[in-house]
Amino acid sequence: MKVRKAVIPAAGLGTRMLPATKTVPKEMLPMVDKPVIQYIIEEAVASGIEDILIVTNRAKSAMDDYFDYYPELETRLNQAGKDKELAEVRQAADLANIFYVRQKETKGLGHAIWRAKRFVGDEPFAVLLGDDIMRAEKPVTKQLVEAAEKYDASAVGVQKVSTQAISRYSSVKVDALEERIYAVSDMNEKPKPEEMFSNFAILGRYVLTPEIFDILEQVKPGYGGEIQLTDGLKELCQKRRMVAVDFEGRRYDTGNLNGFLEATIDFALDHPGTGPWLKRFIQEKAARM
Ligand code: G1P
């Protein structure tokens, strides 16, 4: 099994970040000095992915523009001798082979993934949710790809969350296979505490086999009246082997304000251009609080 393709669903309406995301896609909000989606693409590339499909909608064309060349700007930067900025602007456009498809109707994550059917063809593929940024020594998608290859299985990235928090995620039924890797036999989306299978929640990363597309075609609307990917995966794990990887790394949900701010502060503290200054700024503030 070789995973060369990835799908990034980025067609949500961004309703948890309004009014900022009324006209700016939430994936394009700046995380220190790069848009959120660039971190996701960089993770995919660092995990060995060559071709990436972004599932967008009619309000998200800023994303396609960002990953394109911009000759007027580049000429101006070149003339001004701004080599660093020029290299950064070009690098974003040269990161990967990026393709786009529109979801056309906002019918849920499962429906967005189903739009990738023609792009994916008959290969396993990774899914990286467009607002979940990961910080990890080994890219989280790579951790999943390695497990999927080892077990010739599909894979979902999980971490333990509190019983109170599980209703924001999907909960998976697991049996241990080895350290950090589990066999998956069932799951449900946004369970109430009494319905959950375990505290392991799927957090934004998947490696799927193409059987998922025929399943998604049949899946009925579930939680929130939407076609849920989790409902498709529940069926997939019963047909074919699926593993859960308790991945190493920190996940930031940049699709809500708190997660976005946590990521901004952590990334800015680590950034050589802003870190030392921000640390002093926070210390001074904290001393006066
Ligand atoms: C989606 C998935 C859910 C998953 C979560 C976090 O939910 O449907 O299964 O646990 O992402 O990755 P959403 O955040 O879109 O409500």
Residues whose N, C-alpha, C, O or C-beta is under 5 A from the ligand:
A	BS01	G1P	L109 R168 Y169 S170 I202 L203 G204 T230
